[in-house]
Each structure stands twice: as C-alpha cells, then as structure tokens.
Amino acid sequence: MPTYEYECKACKHRFEELQSFSEAPLKKCPACKKKKLQRLIGVGAAIIFKGSGFYQTDYRSESYKSAAKAEEAKQTTEKTGTDTTKTTTDTKDTSGTATKAESKTTGKKAKS
C-alpha cells in the first residue's frame, strides 16, 4: 500500500497517510477539521532489495534456471578442456598445521 502526502489549504498542515490504491483521497483535515485537503504529488519510496540473489531465487522461471545451469556447466567444461567437470578437494588446514592424512602420506610434519 502506498503512502500519500496531504496538505491542508486552510491551515497548511502536512501529513502522510497509508492508503490502498482503491481508496478515495481524504477530504477532511485532521488538524482543523475543514474540507480543504489536497493530495500532493510525491516521489514515492524506493524498493530496497537486500541480500544476494533475491531476484534469481524468488522470481526466475524454471526454464531460465535450467538454461542458466546448462550455461554454467558449459563454461566449466570450457575452462578445464574436458567433458566432465573437474573437482578438487583441499585437505590442508588453513592454520598452518598438517592434517593427519597429509602427515601420513608425506611422513613429515608441517612447520608451525
């Protein structure tokens, strides 16, 4: 529902009112009770979308989603040069110490 701005021509009182599109404009001023209200032309409020992927996850059609997945798979295979996607797993710990699997295969402990 939009917010409309009103101004009374008699007492110059200005206020905003939340109304639906189908409601008639207000006529009576809540301050002076005279029927001299005029609805002003406002710029309105902007819609703010927060978060990543709002449009992609909420409003995209299924055909678009499937085409996007196919395009993404095509780009991945072009990068690796094969028909299958290439996946790698990293077993290294980011803290600088070696994992059990890494120390067993190399026979050395990582320097701290």
VOGU-3710 file (C-alpha; in Angstrom, 3 decimals, decimal comma):
1> mptyeyecka> 0,000/0,000/0,000  1,395/3,403/-0,914  1,877/6,343/1,402  0,257/9,556/0,234  1,183/13,048/1,363  -1,567/15,567/2,081  -1,614/19,299/2,754  -4,483/21,383/4,127  -5,027/24,600/2,148  -6,663/26,263/5,178
11> ckhrfeelqs> -4,123/25,628/7,966  -1,090/24,383/5,927  -0,959/21,173/7,990  1,041/18,451/6,177  0,912/14,727/6,910  1,286/11,316/5,319  -1,400/8,650/5,118  -1,081/4,964/4,246  -3,908/4,106/1,832  -4,674/1,483/-0,773
21> fseaplkkcp> -4,910/2,382/-4,450  -8,671/1,911/-4,490  -9,404/4,275/-1,572  -10,690/7,762/-2,344  -8,450/10,708/-1,387  -9,062/12,215/2,051  -11,055/15,450/2,138  -11,164/16,481/5,823  -8,076/17,856/7,617  -7,395/16,070/10,930
31> ackkkklqrl> -5,980/19,306/12,473  -8,564/21,993/11,632  -11,451/19,691/10,517  -12,054/21,728/7,337  -12,588/20,055/3,959  -9,583/21,718/2,314  -7,178/18,778/1,945  -5,209/18,276/-1,233  -3,235/15,156/-2,051  0,293/16,110/-3,133
41> igvgaaiifk> 2,319/14,514/-5,859  5,220/12,722/-4,204  8,274/10,953/-5,451  7,398/7,799/-3,573  9,735/5,431/-1,850  12,275/3,192/-3,459  12,195/-0,560/-3,051  15,294/-1,913/-1,392  16,302/-5,499/-2,075  18,737/-6,832/0,497
51> gsgfyqtdyr> 20,783/-9,965/0,210  22,414/-11,725/-2,662  20,398/-13,413/-5,333  16,984/-12,069/-4,372  15,751/-11,862/-7,944  17,370/-15,105/-9,032  15,934/-17,170/-6,210  12,488/-15,641/-5,953  11,286/-14,625/-9,391  13,141/-16,587/-12,042
61> sesyksaaka> 11,180/-19,131/-14,055  12,154/-22,788/-14,100  13,137/-22,619/-17,779  15,549/-19,769/-17,031  17,058/-21,674/-14,099  17,667/-24,790/-16,203  19,211/-22,730/-19,025  21,472/-20,955/-16,513  22,649/-24,290/-15,104  23,418/-25,570/-18,617
71> eeakqttekt> 25,353/-22,390/-19,408  27,296/-22,671/-16,159  28,203/-26,299/-16,914  29,309/-25,302/-20,424  31,606/-22,590/-19,067  33,130/-25,020/-16,548  33,929/-27,620/-19,216  35,456/-24,946/-21,454  37,809/-23,925/-18,648  39,018/-27,470/-17,897
81> gtdttktttd> 39,060/-28,608/-21,528  37,207/-31,857/-20,785  33,621/-33,024/-20,973  33,418/-33,645/-17,243  33,646/-31,053/-14,557  36,869/-31,045/-12,612  36,572/-31,024/-8,853  39,404/-30,794/-6,376  39,441/-31,119/-2,622  41,915/-29,375/-0,417
91> tkdtsgtatk> 42,974/-31,330/2,676  45,281/-28,635/4,029  44,388/-26,879/7,229  44,438/-23,085/6,925  46,027/-22,685/10,374  49,378/-23,913/9,058  49,397/-27,379/10,675  49,283/-30,539/8,618  46,258/-32,799/8,711  46,562/-36,463/9,708
101> aeskttgkka> 46,112/-37,631/6,121  48,786/-35,247/4,852  51,349/-36,113/7,525  50,890/-39,862/6,926  51,391/-39,557/3,164  54,428/-37,305/3,309  55,971/-38,643/6,524  56,764/-35,073/7,636  55,071/-32,649/9,936  54,370/-29,141/8,743
111> ks> 56,322/-26,291/10,292  54,359/-24,094/12,692
//
